[in-house]
Amino acid sequence: MKKTCSIFVVGVLVVASSFIGCSNKPSKEQLQQLNNLKAEVSSLEKEVSAREAEKAALLRSISEKQEQIAQCTEDTQALQSRIQK
């Protein structure tokens, strides 16, 4: 019984001592870090959006070039068939 009570008291003291150093409000440094991180996240999200737009433009350009290559291939084949006749 004494052992159980002493373990309980020690447990309560450990839990109570862990709350002594904790505050419920962030410090000015923590708020500044949070604001800096938010700004960095915003900047990175804008960069991602710009890169995605650039990727879309490049994919369109690739598609156009592939269409031009296909048209050139058709024209070449048509010319080859006319030459052979």
C-alpha positions in Angstrom: 0.0 0.0 0.0 2.8 2.4 0.9 4.6 1.5 -2.3 1.6 2.2 -4.4 1.0 5.6 -2.7 4.6 6.6 -3.1 4.6 5.6 -6.8 1.4 7.7 -7.2 2.9 10.7 -5.4 6.1 10.5 -7.5 4.0 10.3 -10.7 2.0 13.3 -9.7 5.2 15.3 -8.9 6.6 14.3 -12.3 3.5 15.4 -14.1 3.2 18.6 -12.1 6.9 19.5 -12.7 6.4 19.1 -16.4 3.7 21.8 -16.4 5.8 24.3 -14.5 8.0 25.2 -17.5 5.1 25.2 -20.0 3.3 28.4 -20.9 0.1 28.7 -22.9 1.3 31.6 -25.0 4.0 31.5 -27.7 7.0 33.8 -27.2 7.8 36.7 -29.5 10.6 34.6 -31.0 8.3 31.7 -31.7 5.7 34.0 -33.3 8.5 35.5 -35.5 9.6 32.0 -36.5 6.0 31.1 -37.3 5.6 34.3 -39.4 8.9 33.6 -41.2 7.8 30.0 -42.0 4.4 31.2 -43.2 6.1 33.7 -45.6 8.5 31.0 -46.8 5.5 28.6 -47.4 3.7 31.3 -49.4 6.8 32.1 -51.4 7.3 28.4 -52.2 3.7 27.9 -53.2 4.0 30.8 -55.6 7.2 29.3 -57.0 5.4 25.9 -57.4 2.5 27.6 -59.3 5.0 29.4 -61.6 6.8 26.1 -62.3 3.6 24.3 -63.0 2.6 27.1 -65.5 6.0 26.8 -67.1 5.6 23.1 -67.3 2.2 23.4 -69.0 3.7 25.9 -71.5 6.6 23.5 -72.3 4.2 20.6 -72.7 2.1 22.6 -75.2 5.2 23.5 -77.0 6.3 19.9 -77.2 2.9 18.9 -78.5 3.1 21.6 -81.2 6.6 20.4 -82.2 5.4 16.8 -82.4 2.5 17.9 -84.6 5.0 19.7 -86.9 7.2 16.7 -87.0 4.3 14.5 -87.9 3.2 16.9 -90.7 6.8 17.0 -92.0 6.9 13.2 -92.0 3.7 13.0 -94.0 4.9 15.7 -96.5 8.2 13.8 -96.9 6.4 10.5 -97.5 4.1 12.2 -100.0 7.1 13.7 -101.9 8.8 10.3 -101.8 5.8 8.6 -103.4 5.6 11.3 -106.1 9.2 11.0 -106.9 9.0 7.2 -107.3 6.1 7.5 -109.8 
